[in-house]
């Protein structure tokens, strides 16, 4: 083992872990929590299994985890058509913050290569309405 040990945080993405492994020439990484305690280990095989998900598996995960769990929407509320790990999200959401949350959540799903944000929103809740009106901007989305 190298000293100091090369570790990866428990909240790291598959991509981050694979870059660490490649950059340091290791085949296993201890996974540590916020207090640097070991909570597990990740291997190259673990990373490959995550990345080798089918487009159908990824689409189901986006519909379940992003639309259902994160946004509390029905699985068909947005158009999702995964191709080669690229996830285009298309449709209209209520709030701009929901768009940001959807893109972030989809990008964290194992096997996702990229997320194409084609979402619009009705209300921009990321800026106070008064500041937007004073700046001459509409508070309605794109």
N, C-alpha and C positions, 0 to 999 in steps of 0.2 A: 504494500500500500504506500502511496506517496505521502509525504509529510510537508505541509499539512494536507489532510485528506481533502479531496475534491468532493464537495457535496452539492446537493440541489435542494432548494426549498420545497416544502410540501405543496405550495401553491403555484409552482413553476409549470409551464406548459410542456407538452411533449417536444416541441421545437427547441425550447430552452435547454431541456435535458439532453437532447441529442447534440446540440452545439457544444455543450460542456463535455460530453463523452468524446466527441470527435476532436475537439480542441486540446484535450488533455490525454488522448490516447488510452482511455479506460473503457472497460466493457460493463462496469457496474458502478452505480452511484448510490451512496447512502442518502436517504431522504431525511431532511431535518425539519423540525418545527421552528417557530419564531424564537425559541430559546436555545436553538442549536442542539436539541435532543434528537437522537435518531428515532424515526418513527417507521422506517421501512427501507427497502432497497429497490432500485429500479435497474433492470438489465436491458441490454440491446434488444433482446427478444421481446420484452415488454413494450418497448417503443415501436418495434416493427408491427406487432399485433395491433397497436393503436392506430398506426398510420395506414395499415392495409385494410381498413374498413371499406365496404362497398359504398357506392353512392347512395344506394337505397337505405343502408344502415345509417348513414349520415343524415339523410333527409328525415328518417323517422326520429332520430335523436333531436334534430332541430325542431321538428313539430312538437315533440314531447317536452323537451327541456326548455327551449326558448319560448315557443308560443304558449305552451301549457303551463309550465312551472314558473318561468320568469315573468311573462306578461299576463298570465291568466286569461288567455284567449283560446278560442276553439282551434283545433289543429289545422283547419283550412282557412284561417283568418287572413293569411298572407300567401302569396305565391312563392313556393320554394321548389326549385328544380336543380338538384345538385349534379354537376358534371365534372369528373376528374378531381373531386374534392373541393371544387369551387362552388360556393353557396351564394347564389343571387337571391336577395330578399326583396320582394316587390309587393307594394300595396300601400295603404294609408293607415296610419295609427293616429290615435287621439292626441298624444303629446310628443314633443320633440325628444324629451328625456326617454320615452319608450323606444324611439329609434336608436338612440345611443346604447341603451341597455340591450336591445335585440342584437345589434352588431357585435358588441362585446361578448355577449353570451354565446352567440354562434361561433365566433372566432376561437372560443375556448374548447369547443367540442373536438375530441380526438379524431384525427383524420381530415379535418378541415384545413385546406391549403390557403384559401382566401375567402373573404366575404365581400360580395359586391352589394353595396348599399344603394338600392333603388327605391328606398322608402320615402314617403312624404308624411306630413303630419298636419293636424288641424290647428293645434295651439302650440306656440313656442313658450314652454314653461321654464326655459333655462335662463330667461332674463325677466326681471320684474316688468310688468306691463307698463307701468308709468315711465320707466326709463326708455322702453322701446318706443312709446308714443312720443315722448319728448325728442327722441332722435329722429322722428319722422318715419319710423318703420312700422309695418303692419305686425300685429302679434299673431296673425294667422299664418299657418305654415305654407310650404311650397305646394 
